[in-house]
Amino acid sequence: MSQPPTIERRLANLRAVRSTTGQAHRPDDRRRSLALADALASALAGEHVRTALGSYVRVQALGRTLPLDRDRLASLPGQPPPGVPLLCLDTETTGLATATGTFVFLVGVGRWAGDRFEQIQLLLPDQSEEPALLGALRDLIPPDGWLVTYNGRGFDWPLLVTRYRMARDGAPPHAGHLDLLSFVRRIFRHRLPDARLRTVERALLGVERHRDVDGWEIPGRYLSFLRDGRPDRLVEVVRHNDEDVRSLARLLVHIADRLGDPERRRQALTGDLAALAAAYHRERRDEAALDCLEAALEVTAREAAAGRTGFAAGGMAGWRGPLTHRSERLAAERARTLRRLGRDDQALVAWRALATSGGSLAALAWVETAKLLEHRRRDPAGALEATNAAARLVERARLLGRPLPGLEADLARRHRRLRGALARARRGQGVI
């Protein structure tokens, strides 16, 4: 999300924490806490809620129409099942650590009611009122629901767990946790300079924030509010949090619409499709991975015809280089996927096409062709021919100063084994 604070900013926030220590936690300062809550609720058009556990401020925005196709979303790797409630969650805190000295002073949550996305924000008017905020948050998290966050597994949720423990309570149970930061890094990193939420908003959603508060300022603004009671300091912070939560929802919709629809994702960038195929492979969903790879090859063919590239500058690790080389890598991964699916005839056709293309992966493709011919087709003569073709390419690479000793040794062993198998076959047939 925001940039990490500099040492000077960290020190400023630390001095602010020290200046409020003892003031925000005095048990006899209940009147001041209530006054802070009233001022905050008035400034934010919110509600000052009083409970047996204390006070907090609740701000509820008007719902927005934001349809989310849950079936399409669920078809993607790592996504929640279609029937479970989703709760988008983002926090604002007094620091960047998850230790006991860091408080959560604002929790923004969003959830769907049909096609409408509704948002609620819970604010802590004084640190002594924390049990009330934690209790209100517990009521919003359904036990069968999934949390949706951005870096929430590494920061937001562990910090909330710490705060519940400090309050001598357990964190609210939930069925799952979707951290969209992980998904963004897996699928879109090839075309993003970084994975901050603002960057993702611009690159994927076409959203540009204006007059947004920087993340490093937020702890200091809250701590200043505790000192001087000026709620205007937090108006922009609340707006920032509201945008963060809404962006989680918009990102889910974008992912479901652009990648969850098998037809529409055929227009996606090659890098997106290759990364999505790898994600499907990790879940052993090879049919879906094959569909992504074939779509990527179609996109690559169109880009080659138009003289364009499907990867942003920098590329995805393992998929860089000229367009023809990327096509080879995609074709090789498609051939492997066909083999995993047990479609040996199609895999053999794919490997032979790659082998005869004369590209940088031709030697590998001849080796894979030899494996299929030997072990699946029971054709040692054909396997030996493929092995010899691979050996010629490896020899050429060695003469050009690019030796492949491991592959060379493997081919020598394969050659001996296949010649032995053919000799035994001839003897068995009475051929000398």
C-alpha positions as CSV (number, residue, x, y, z in Angstrom):
1,M,0.0,0.0,0.0
2,S,1.9,3.1,1.2
3,Q,5.7,3.5,1.1
4,P,7.6,2.5,4.2
5,P,8.3,5.4,6.5
6,T,11.7,6.9,6.8
7,I,13.7,6.9,10.1
8,E,12.6,10.5,10.7
9,R,8.9,9.6,10.3
10,R,9.3,6.6,12.5
11,L,10.9,8.7,15.2
12,A,8.1,11.3,14.9
13,N,5.4,8.7,15.4
14,L,7.3,7.2,18.3
15,R,7.5,10.6,20.0
16,A,3.8,11.0,19.5
17,V,3.1,7.6,21.1
18,R,5.2,8.5,24.1
19,S,3.4,11.9,24.5
20,T,0.0,10.1,24.6
21,T,1.1,7.3,27.0
22,G,-0.7,7.7,30.2
23,Q,-3.2,10.1,28.8
24,A,-5.3,7.8,26.7
25,H,-5.3,5.0,29.3
26,R,-6.2,6.8,32.5
27,P,-9.2,5.0,33.9
28,D,-10.7,8.2,35.3
29,D,-10.7,9.9,31.9
30,R,-14.0,8.4,30.7
31,R,-15.5,11.8,30.2
32,R,-12.8,12.8,27.8
33,S,-13.2,9.5,25.9
34,L,-16.9,10.2,25.4
35,A,-16.1,13.7,24.2
36,L,-13.6,12.4,21.7
37,A,-16.2,9.9,20.4
38,D,-18.9,12.6,20.1
39,A,-16.5,14.9,18.2
40,L,-15.4,12.1,15.9
41,A,-18.9,11.0,15.1
42,S,-20.0,14.5,14.3
43,A,-17.1,15.2,12.0
44,L,-17.6,11.9,10.1
45,A,-21.4,11.9,10.0
46,G,-21.2,8.7,12.0
47,E,-22.8,7.2,15.1
48,H,-21.3,7.2,18.6
49,V,-22.1,3.7,19.8
50,R,-22.0,3.0,23.6
51,T,-21.9,-0.6,24.8
52,A,-21.1,-2.4,28.0
53,L,-17.5,-2.7,26.8
54,G,-17.1,0.9,26.0
55,S,-17.6,3.3,23.1
56,Y,-16.7,3.4,19.5
57,V,-17.7,5.3,16.4
58,R,-19.5,3.6,13.5
59,V,-19.6,5.1,10.0
60,Q,-21.7,3.5,7.3
61,A,-21.5,4.5,3.7
62,L,-24.2,4.3,1.1
63,G,-24.1,0.9,-0.7
64,R,-22.9,0.8,-4.2
65,T,-23.9,-1.5,-7.0
66,L,-21.0,-3.8,-7.7
67,P,-22.0,-7.2,-9.1
68,L,-19.6,-10.0,-8.4
69,D,-19.9,-13.3,-10.3
70,R,-19.1,-15.7,-7.5
71,D,-19.0,-18.8,-9.7
72,R,-16.4,-17.2,-12.0
73,L,-14.4,-16.1,-9.0
74,A,-14.5,-19.6,-7.5
75,S,-13.2,-21.1,-10.7
76,L,-9.9,-19.4,-10.3
77,P,-7.1,-20.8,-8.2
78,G,-7.0,-20.0,-4.5
79,Q,-10.4,-18.3,-4.5
80,P,-13.3,-18.9,-2.0
81,P,-16.2,-21.2,-2.7
82,P,-19.2,-19.5,-4.3
83,G,-21.6,-19.8,-1.4
84,V,-19.6,-18.4,1.5
85,P,-19.9,-14.8,2.7
86,L,-17.0,-12.5,1.9
87,L,-15.8,-9.7,4.2
88,C,-13.3,-7.2,2.7
89,L,-11.2,-5.9,5.6
90,D,-8.6,-3.2,6.0
91,T,-7.1,-1.6,9.1
92,E,-5.4,1.6,10.0
93,T,-3.0,1.4,13.0
94,T,-0.6,3.3,15.2
95,G,2.4,1.6,13.6
96,L,3.7,-1.0,11.1
97,A,4.5,-3.7,13.6
98,T,2.2,-6.5,14.9
99,A,3.6,-6.3,18.5
100,T,1.6,-5.5,21.6
101,G,2.4,-1.8,21.4
102,T,0.6,-1.2,18.1
103,F,-3.2,-0.4,18.2
104,V,-5.8,-0.8,15.5
105,F,-7.8,2.5,15.6
106,L,-9.8,2.1,12.4
107,V,-11.3,-1.1,10.8
108,G,-13.0,-0.8,7.5
109,V,-15.2,-3.7,6.3
110,G,-17.2,-4.3,3.2
111,R,-19.7,-7.0,2.3
112,W,-22.1,-7.9,-0.5
113,A,-25.9,-7.8,-0.1
114,G,-26.9,-9.2,-3.5
115,D,-25.2,-7.0,-6.1
116,R,-24.7,-4.1,-3.7
117,F,-21.4,-3.6,-1.8
118,E,-21.9,-2.1,1.6
119,Q,-19.2,-0.6,3.8
120,I,-18.9,0.0,7.5
121,Q,-16.1,1.6,9.4
122,L,-15.4,1.2,13.1
123,L,-13.2,3.9,14.8
124,L,-11.5,3.9,18.2
125,P,-12.1,7.3,19.9
126,D,-9.6,6.5,22.6
127,Q,-7.3,3.6,23.2
128,S,-9.0,2.7,26.4
129,E,-12.2,1.9,24.4
130,E,-10.6,-0.9,22.4
131,P,-12.7,-3.7,23.8
132,A,-15.8,-2.0,22.4
133,L,-14.3,-1.8,18.9
134,L,-13.1,-5.4,19.0
135,G,-16.6,-6.6,20.1
136,A,-18.2,-4.7,17.2
137,L,-15.8,-6.2,14.7
138,R,-16.5,-9.7,16.1
139,D,-20.2,-9.2,15.3
140,L,-19.4,-8.4,11.7
141,I,-17.3,-11.5,10.9
142,P,-19.4,-14.6,10.1
143,P,-17.9,-17.9,11.2
144,D,-18.5,-19.4,7.8
145,G,-17.2,-16.4,5.9
146,W,-13.9,-15.6,4.2
147,L,-11.8,-12.5,4.9
148,V,-10.6,-10.6,1.9
149,T,-7.5,-8.4,2.5
150,Y,-4.4,-6.9,0.9
151,N,-1.4,-8.1,2.9
152,G,-3.8,-9.1,5.6
153,R,-2.2,-12.4,6.3
154,G,1.1,-10.7,7.0
155,F,-0.1,-7.6,8.9
156,D,-3.8,-6.8,9.4
157,W,-5.1,-10.1,10.8
158,P,-2.0,-11.0,12.9
159,L,-2.3,-7.5,14.5
160,L,-6.0,-8.0,15.2
161,V,-5.2,-11.4,16.7
162,T,-2.7,-9.7,19.0
163,R,-5.2,-7.1,20.0
164,Y,-7.8,-9.7,20.9
165,R,-5.3,-11.6,22.9
166,M,-4.4,-8.4,24.8
167,A,-8.1,-8.1,25.6
168,R,-8.0,-11.6,26.9
169,D,-10.2,-12.9,24.2
170,G,-9.9,-15.1,21.1
171,A,-10.0,-13.7,17.6
172,P,-13.3,-14.2,15.7
173,P,-13.4,-17.6,13.8
174,H,-13.8,-17.5,10.1
175,A,-13.7,-20.2,7.3
176,G,-10.9,-18.8,5.2
177,H,-8.7,-15.9,4.3
178,L,-8.0,-14.6,0.7
179,D,-5.0,-12.3,0.7
180,L,-5.1,-10.5,-2.7
181,L,-1.5,-9.4,-2.4
182,S,-0.4,-13.0,-3.0
183,F,-2.7,-13.4,-6.0
184,V,-1.5,-10.1,-7.6
185,R,2.1,-11.1,-7.2
186,R,1.5,-14.5,-8.8
187,I,-0.5,-13.3,-11.8
188,F,0.3,-9.7,-12.5
189,R,3.9,-9.1,-11.3
190,H,5.3,-9.3,-14.8
191,R,3.7,-5.9,-15.6
192,L,3.7,-4.1,-12.3
193,P,6.6,-2.0,-11.0
194,D,5.6,-3.0,-7.5
195,A,2.6,-4.6,-5.7
196,R,1.3,-1.6,-3.7
197,L,-2.4,-1.3,-3.7
198,R,-2.3,2.2,-5.4
199,T,-0.1,0.7,-8.2
200,V,-2.6,-2.1,-8.7
201,E,-5.5,0.4,-8.7
202,R,-3.8,2.3,-11.5
203,A,-2.6,-0.6,-13.6
204,L,-5.6,-3.0,-13.3
205,L,-8.6,-0.9,-12.3
206,G,-7.8,2.4,-14.0
207,V,-8.3,4.2,-10.7
208,E,-6.2,7.2,-9.7
209,R,-6.5,8.6,-6.2
210,H,-6.4,12.4,-5.7
211,R,-5.6,14.1,-2.4
212,D,-5.1,10.8,-0.7
213,V,-3.3,10.8,2.6
214,D,0.1,8.9,2.6
215,G,0.2,5.8,4.7
216,W,3.2,7.0,6.8
217,E,1.1,10.0,8.0
218,I,-1.7,8.0,9.4
219,P,-0.3,6.9,12.8
220,G,0.8,10.5,13.5
221,R,-2.6,11.9,12.7
222,Y,-4.4,9.6,15.0
223,L,-2.0,10.2,17.9
224,S,-2.3,13.9,17.3
225,F,-6.1,13.5,17.5
226,L,-5.7,11.8,20.9
227,R,-3.7,14.8,22.1
228,D,-5.7,17.7,20.9
229,G,-9.1,16.2,20.1
230,R,-9.3,17.6,16.6
231,P,-11.4,15.1,14.5
232,D,-10.6,16.9,11.2
233,R,-7.2,15.2,11.4
234,L,-8.9,11.8,10.7
235,V,-11.3,12.8,7.9
236,E,-8.8,12.0,5.1
237,V,-7.7,8.9,7.0
238,V,-11.3,7.6,7.0
239,R,-11.6,8.4,3.3
240,H,-8.3,6.6,2.6
241,N,-9.6,3.5,4.4
242,D,-12.9,3.6,2.6
243,E,-11.1,3.6,-0.7
244,D,-8.8,0.7,0.3
245,V,-11.8,-1.5,1.2
246,R,-13.6,-0.5,-2.0
247,S,-10.5,-1.4,-4.0
248,L,-10.5,-4.9,-2.6
249,A,-14.1,-5.3,-3.9
250,R,-13.3,-3.8,-7.3
251,L,-10.2,-6.0,-7.6
252,L,-12.3,-9.1,-6.9
253,V,-14.8,-8.1,-9.6
254,H,-11.9,-7.4,-12.1
255,I,-10.3,-10.8,-11.4
256,A,-13.6,-12.6,-11.8
257,D,-14.7,-10.8,-15.0
258,R,-11.3,-10.8,-16.8
259,L,-9.9,-14.1,-15.8
260,G,-12.8,-16.2,-14.5
261,D,-14.6,-16.1,-17.8
262,P,-12.9,-18.6,-20.1
263,E,-13.9,-16.7,-23.2
264,R,-12.9,-13.2,-22.0
265,R,-9.6,-14.3,-20.6
266,R,-8.5,-15.3,-24.1
267,Q,-8.0,-11.6,-24.6
268,A,-5.7,-11.3,-21.6
269,L,-2.0,-10.6,-21.8
270,T,0.3,-13.6,-22.4
271,G,2.0,-13.1,-19.1
272,D,-1.3,-13.1,-17.2
273,L,-2.3,-16.3,-18.8
274,A,1.0,-18.0,-18.3
275,A,1.0,-17.1,-14.6
276,L,-2.6,-18.3,-14.3
277,A,-1.7,-21.6,-15.9
278,A,1.1,-22.0,-13.3
279,A,-1.3,-21.3,-10.5
280,Y,-3.7,-23.9,-11.8
281,H,-0.8,-26.4,-12.0
282,R,0.0,-25.8,-8.4
283,E,-3.6,-26.9,-7.6
284,R,-3.3,-29.9,-10.0
285,R,-6.1,-28.5,-12.2
286,D,-4.4,-29.3,-15.4
287,E,-7.4,-29.0,-17.7
288,A,-7.8,-25.4,-16.7
289,A,-4.0,-24.8,-17.0
290,L,-4.1,-26.3,-20.5
291,D,-6.9,-23.9,-21.5
292,C,-4.8,-20.9,-20.2
293,L,-1.7,-22.1,-22.1
294,E,-3.6,-22.6,-25.4
295,A,-5.2,-19.1,-24.9
296,A,-1.7,-17.7,-24.3
297,L,-0.4,-19.3,-27.5
298,E,-3.3,-17.8,-29.4
299,V,-2.5,-14.4,-28.0
300,T,1.2,-14.8,-28.7
301,A,0.4,-15.7,-32.3
302,R,-1.7,-12.5,-32.7
303,E,1.0,-10.4,-31.1
304,A,3.6,-11.9,-33.4
305,A,1.5,-11.1,-36.4
306,A,1.0,-7.5,-35.1
307,G,4.7,-7.2,-34.1
308,R,3.9,-6.6,-30.4
309,T,4.9,-8.3,-27.1
310,G,2.5,-9.7,-24.5
311,F,4.9,-9.0,-21.6
312,A,5.6,-5.7,-20.0
313,A,9.2,-4.5,-19.7
314,G,11.0,-6.7,-17.3
315,G,8.9,-9.7,-18.0
316,M,8.0,-12.6,-15.7
317,A,10.8,-14.6,-14.3
318,G,11.4,-17.6,-16.5
319,W,9.3,-16.1,-19.4
320,R,11.6,-13.4,-20.7
321,G,13.2,-13.0,-24.1
322,P,12.1,-12.7,-27.7
323,L,8.5,-13.5,-28.6
324,T,9.5,-16.7,-30.4
325,H,11.3,-18.0,-27.3
326,R,8.3,-17.2,-25.1
327,S,6.1,-19.1,-27.7
328,E,8.5,-22.1,-27.3
329,R,8.2,-22.0,-23.5
330,L,4.5,-21.9,-23.7
331,A,4.4,-24.7,-26.2
332,A,6.7,-26.8,-24.0
333,E,4.5,-26.2,-21.0
334,R,1.5,-27.2,-23.1
335,A,3.2,-30.4,-24.1
336,R,4.0,-31.3,-20.5
337,T,0.4,-30.6,-19.5
338,L,-0.9,-32.9,-22.2
339,R,1.4,-35.6,-20.8
340,R,0.2,-35.0,-17.3
341,L,-3.4,-35.4,-18.5
342,G,-2.5,-38.7,-20.1
343,R,-3.0,-37.4,-23.7
344,D,0.2,-39.1,-24.9
345,D,-0.6,-38.9,-28.6
346,Q,-1.3,-35.1,-28.4
347,A,1.8,-34.6,-26.3
348,L,3.9,-36.5,-28.8
349,V,2.6,-34.3,-31.6
350,A,3.4,-31.2,-29.6
351,W,6.9,-32.3,-28.7
352,R,7.7,-33.3,-32.3
353,A,6.5,-29.9,-33.6
354,L,8.7,-28.1,-31.1
355,A,11.6,-30.4,-31.9
356,T,11.5,-29.8,-35.6
357,S,11.1,-26.0,-35.1
358,G,14.8,-25.6,-34.6
359,G,14.4,-23.3,-31.7
360,S,16.3,-23.1,-28.4
361,L,14.2,-25.9,-26.9
362,A,14.5,-28.3,-29.8
363,A,17.0,-30.6,-28.0
364,L,14.8,-30.8,-24.9
365,A,11.8,-31.5,-27.2
366,W,13.7,-34.4,-28.9
367,V,14.5,-35.9,-25.5
368,E,10.8,-35.7,-24.5
369,T,9.8,-37.2,-27.8
370,A,12.3,-40.1,-27.2
371,K,10.8,-40.7,-23.7
372,L,7.2,-41.0,-25.1
373,L,8.3,-43.2,-28.0
374,E,10.3,-45.5,-25.7
375,H,7.9,-45.8,-22.7
376,R,4.4,-45.2,-24.3
377,R,4.7,-46.2,-27.9
378,R,7.2,-49.1,-27.2
379,D,9.1,-47.9,-30.2
380,P,12.8,-48.1,-29.3
381,A,13.9,-47.5,-32.9
382,G,11.9,-44.2,-33.1
383,A,13.2,-43.3,-29.6
384,L,16.8,-43.9,-30.8
385,E,16.3,-41.7,-33.8
386,A,14.9,-38.9,-31.5
387,T,17.9,-39.4,-29.2
388,N,20.3,-39.1,-32.1
389,A,18.6,-35.9,-33.2
390,A,19.0,-34.4,-29.7
391,A,22.6,-35.5,-29.5
392,R,23.4,-33.7,-32.8
393,L,21.9,-30.5,-31.4
394,V,23.9,-30.9,-28.1
395,E,27.1,-31.5,-30.1
396,R,26.5,-28.3,-32.1
397,A,26.0,-26.3,-28.9
398,R,29.2,-27.7,-27.6
399,L,31.1,-26.6,-30.7
400,L,29.6,-23.2,-30.4
401,G,31.0,-22.9,-26.8
402,R,27.7,-23.6,-25.0
403,P,28.2,-27.1,-23.6
404,L,25.4,-29.0,-21.9
405,P,27.3,-31.7,-20.0
406,G,24.3,-33.0,-18.0
407,L,22.2,-33.4,-21.1
408,E,25.1,-34.9,-23.0
409,A,25.6,-37.6,-20.3
410,D,21.9,-38.3,-20.2
411,L,21.7,-38.8,-24.0
412,A,24.8,-41.1,-23.9
413,R,23.1,-43.3,-21.3
414,R,19.8,-43.3,-23.2
415,H,21.6,-44.1,-26.5
416,R,23.3,-47.2,-24.9
417,R,20.1,-48.4,-23.4
418,L,18.1,-48.1,-26.6
419,R,20.8,-49.8,-28.7
420,G,20.9,-52.6,-26.2
421,A,17.1,-52.9,-26.3
422,L,17.2,-53.1,-30.1
423,A,20.0,-55.7,-30.1
424,R,18.0,-57.9,-27.7
425,A,14.9,-57.5,-29.9
426,R,16.8,-58.6,-33.0
427,R,18.3,-61.6,-31.2
428,G,14.8,-62.6,-30.0
429,Q,13.6,-62.5,-33.6
430,G,16.6,-64.6,-34.7
431,V,18.2,-61.7,-36.6
432,I,22.0,-61.6,-36.4
